[in-house]
Amino acid sequence: MKTITMPASANGKDILAVLVRAFLMKFITKYLVLAVLIVSISAVAQEKAPPPADQGAGTTAGSAEAPGASTEALQKAVQNPIASLISVPFQNNSNFGSGPYDRTQNVLNIEPVIPLQISENWNLITRIIQPIVWQPYPGANTGGAFGFGDMVPSFFLSPRNSGKLIWGAGPQFVIPTATNDILGQGKLSMGPTVVVLTQPKPWTIGVLVSNDWSVAGSGSRPDVNQMALQYFINYNLKKGWYLASSPIITANWKASSGNIWTVPVGGGLGRVMKLGPQPVNIIAQFFGNATYPAGTSPWGMRLQISLLYPKKPQP
């Protein structure tokens, strides 16, 4: 249980303000997490329900092609962040050479993606990122913290048939669910997120960008103003194989000059296939950071397996 500390010179008004802020922080965090879970459960329930007879098996956002069980359709769907495809990615990021002792930070992101058809023409795609983090202690050659990082739910409103240019936009939140101070920011943050992509065969080319600002949280923690931009380029090959490059460029606008940008460059190889009856997407990528803040990792590896749940054709 965390305690609330007061400065020695605090008066009654200061104490009341701190207590109110702490209460609001817990209230907002609790009910925002609850809202995310309710939306996710509702989306799964709707996706499992059979569609009306005149709608068929459903369509991929921005495309008339349903993300069924065929390899080519699944390739397109898994490379589209806002496709009408339930998926559960497990993405492990190993960041090597951090700090003066060249230690390794490890972040396992569990990222369920759940589409919900909210009208004849619009989908709502919910994506939740829950990190499980191993963070070495800064400046120490042993020890570290392990636990949950901050949860990041995103909600994309996307037209069901947007043509050749597929897009989605909506709000993103950063919920302070970290189990240790060094595993999270200690702030409730929010901001817009937008994705735009196109899929001319055999390519998928797009960009996903977001910017978050802190709106509540501990006054002892730094304010948040951060941007993430992920461009993704995929070239599809035969038998489910594909080449991919999807680095995540970040900018911490509150950092000092020279420590704002992290710019990775690299890519790797992936494949859509089946493990027994279960369709999966497996990909490995390696990145070198062209620029990065002092004391952080110069290079990393991303390994990911995604469980895919395509809609089954209706009889």
N, C-alpha and C positions, 0 to 999 in steps of 0.2 A: 504494500500500500504506500502510495506517495504522500508525503507531507507537504503542507503549504507553508513556506517560510515568509516571514514579514520583516522588513527592515526595522531596526531599533527605533527609528524616528517616526514610524508610521502612526498616523492619527486614526480616529474612528472612521472618517470618510475613506481613507486609503484601505483600511482593513475590509470595510464593506465592499469596496470596488473589487478587491482581490477575490473575496468570497463569491461575489456575484459572477465574476468572470470564470472562476473555476467551476461553479455550478452549471453555467451555460455551456462551457466546454464539454463537460461530461454528458449533459443532456443532448446537445447537438450530435456528438459522436455516437452515443447509444442509438438514437433514433435514425441517424443517417445510415448506420450499419444495418439496422432493422429494415429500413426502406429498401436498401440494396438487395437484401435477402428475399423480401416479399416480391420485388420485381422479378428476380431470377427464378423463383419458384413458379410464379405465374407464367413466365415465358416458357419454362420447361413443360408445364401442364398444357399450354396451348400448342406447342410444337408437337407434342405426342398425340394430340387429338386429331382425328381424321379430318381433312379439309372438305368443304362443301363440294358437291359433285361437279360444279361448273368451274372449279378452280384448279383441279388436278392436284399434283403432288407439291406444288409450290415452286417458286422461282428464286434464282440467285439475285441479290440486289443488283440492279443495273443490267440484268441480262434475262432473256427469256428462257435460258437453259437451266433446268433444275439440277441442283448439286446432288445427283443420285450416286449410285455406287460405282459408276464407271471411273476408271483411273483419270481420264482426261478431264471429266467434270470435277472430280475431287481436286485435281491439280489447280484448276482455276479457282475453286472455292477456298482452298486453304491459303492461297496467295492474296485473297481479297479480305481485308480485315472486317468488312461489313457484309459478308455473304450470309445468305439464309442457311447457315450450317451451324449446328451446335458442335462445339469442339472444346476440349479441355487440354490445353498445352501445359507441359511441364518443362520450363526453360531454365537450364542451369548456366549461370554466368560465373566463370572463374577469372578473376582479375589479378594478374601476377605482378610481382615486383613492387608492391606498395610499401612506402615508408623507407626509413633508413636501413631496415633489416630485410628488405626484399621479400616481404610476406605476401600471402595470398588471401584475398577476400573472396568469399563465395556467396552467391545469391541465387537461391532457387525460387523462381517465380511460378506460382500456380495461377493460371490465367483463363478461367472459364469464359467462353464467349457464347452468349445466348441471344438469338434473334427472336423478336416478337412482332407479329403482324398486327398493327394497331388500326389499320384501315385498308381499304381496297388498294390504295396507292402508296402507303407509307409503312416502313418497318422501323422498329426501335431496337437497336442492337446494344446490348449491355455487355461490357467487358470489365471484368474485375481482376486486378492484379494484387495478389497477396504474396509478398516476399518472405522467405525464410532465410535468414542472414547469418553467416559467420563473419564477424568483423574483428580482425586482430586489433589489440590495443595499440593506439598510435604511440610511436616512440619506444615500444617494448619489443624484445625479441622472442617473447613467449606470452601465452595467454590471449584471451579475447572474449567477446560476448557472442552468444548464440541465441536466436529467438526470432520472433516475428518482427518484420519491419512495418512501415506504414502502408495501409491498404489504399489502393488507387482504383476506384470505380469510375468508368467512363460510360456515357450514354450518347449514342449516335442516332439521330433521326435521318433516315435515308429513303429516297424514293425507290419503290420496288422496280421501276423500269425507267432508269435514267439515261438510257442510250449508251453510246460508246464511252462517255465520260461518267464514271461512277463516283459518287461523292456521299459524304455523311458529315454531320456536324452536331455538336451538342456540348453539354457541360462535363467537366472532369473535376473530381474531388480527390484530395489527399487527406485521409482520415488517420489521426495519430494513434494507431493501434500498436506501435512498437512496444516491445516488452523490456527494452533497455534504452536509456537515453542516447547511447551512441548508435543505436540501430534505426533511429528515426529523427524527425525534425521537431517533434513536440508542438506542432502547429496544425490547425485545420486550415487547409488551403483549397482554393477552387479557381477555375478559369475555363476558357473555351478550348475545345479540341476539334480538329477538322482533318478529314482524310479525303484525298482525291486520287483516283487511279484510272488507268485504262488497260485493256487486255487484248491488244492485237496479237493474233497467233504468230509465233509461239511465246510471246512476251507477256509479262505483267510489269508495269512501271507505275510507281505512285509515290506519294509522300503523306506522312501522318505527323501532324504538328500540334503541340499544346503549350500553353503557358499558364502557370499557377501562381497565385498571390495568396499569402497568408491572411486570414480574416479573424482568427482567434487562436488562443493558445497561451502558453507560458510566457510571461513577460521577460523571463530570464533567457529565453532562447532567441536566436536571431530571426528577424523577419524573413519571409520567403518570397522570392521573385525569380522564377526559374522557367526556362524554356527547354523543351525536348523536340527534336526534329528527326524523324526516321524516314529516310528515303529507302525504297525497296525496288530492286531490279531483279527479275527472275527470267530465265530462259529455259523453257520446257524441252526436255529430251524424250526419248522413247522409254517405254516400260516404267513410267512414273518418275524417272530421274529428272532433276533440274539443277541448274546452276543458280546461285542466289547471292545477292549482296544486300544486306539490310542493317547497316550500322545505325546507331542512335547517337546523334550529335546533341550535346547538352550545353546550355549556357546558364550560369549562375550570375544573374545581373547584380547581385549584392556583393559579389566577391571583388577582391582588389584587382587592379590591372595586371594582366599576365596570368590570372587564375580563373578567368571567367569561362573559357571554352574547353570542352573536351571533344576532339574531332577524330573519331576512329575511321580507319580505312581498311577494307578487306572483304571477305566473302567466303563462300564454301559450296558444299554439295548437299542436296537433299533428295528424298525419295518418298513418294506416296505409295503405300503397299498395304498388305494385310499381315497381321500377326494372328494366325488362326482365323477366326471369323471377324476379328476387329480391324477395321480400317485405321491406319495410322499415318502420320506424316513425321518423318525423321530427318533432321538436318543438323549439320555441324558447320560452324563458321569460326574463322580466326580473324582478329582485328589488331592492328597496330595503331596507336594513337599518335596522330601527326602533331597534336598539341594537347596538353593536359595540365591541370593544376599541380603545383609543387606537392610532392609527397604521395601522389596518387599513382595508379597503375599505368605503365607505358604500353601494355598489351594484354589481350585477353582471349578467352575461348568461350564460345556459346554452343551448348549441346541441347537439343530440344526434341522431345517426342510429344506429339499431339494425338489424343484419342479423338476420332472423328465419328459423328453420329448423323450420317446423311438420311434424308427422308426416304422411306421405303415407298416404291411405286404402289399406288392404290389399284386394286383389282378392277 
